[in-house]
Amino acid sequence: MSRRYWYVILTYIIMQFSGLLFSPILTVVFGLSITDATIYWSIFSFGLAVVVTLFFLKPDMQMRNDNAAGIESIILWSILGVFMALFAQGIAAQIEIAIGIDPGSENTQQIMDITRAAPIFMIVPAIFAPILEEIIFRKIIFGELYKRMNFFFAGLLSAVIFGFIHLDPTHILIYASMGFVFAFLYVKTKRIIVPIIVHAGMNSFVLLMQYNIDPEELQRMLDEMQMIFFGG
């Protein structure tokens, strides 16, 4: 693995834990509540991490790849990828329900609680997080594993890591299923922008649905969709 990839991973790790130090500082300097300080620092740190990551990956962006997908294929696979990810997530959700796991992600609920308190926070899961996570988990981790093993095992390992990093192990199957789809899109198009777009689209869809629709109405709609696509 190249040194700049390690720098990207280190940037991500520092960003994840930086709030432990800087959020309390914001509360003292600006008189913010710890909740507001955490929200504002998360937005700033994620945005800064994106800028730093793109700086380290500048050589990659300047590389020419004649086998990579063109603009039309990027658009096509980005649209198709959203439906593929939704379908994979639906199957994973049905499996989890069948084995007795309650639907609903604590990680997603926490994000929604923060978003309702401060709508500007939506930029983190809708834009910043997909960019960082796809670069790290697909381009770097999956990409390096794929050089040493076949797609299935590289996709499985990177998808499981992707699932655990969300700190929601109960729903590891859902995160892993989406990780597999994102890895497939990356291999198929040879463009990291495609899984980034799909990931951002998925997150934005979930955020907007839960933000604008009453939870009971949303659950009713999800139940109806499950009956249509999966029966019973």
Disulfide bonds with the S-S distance in Angstrom:
none
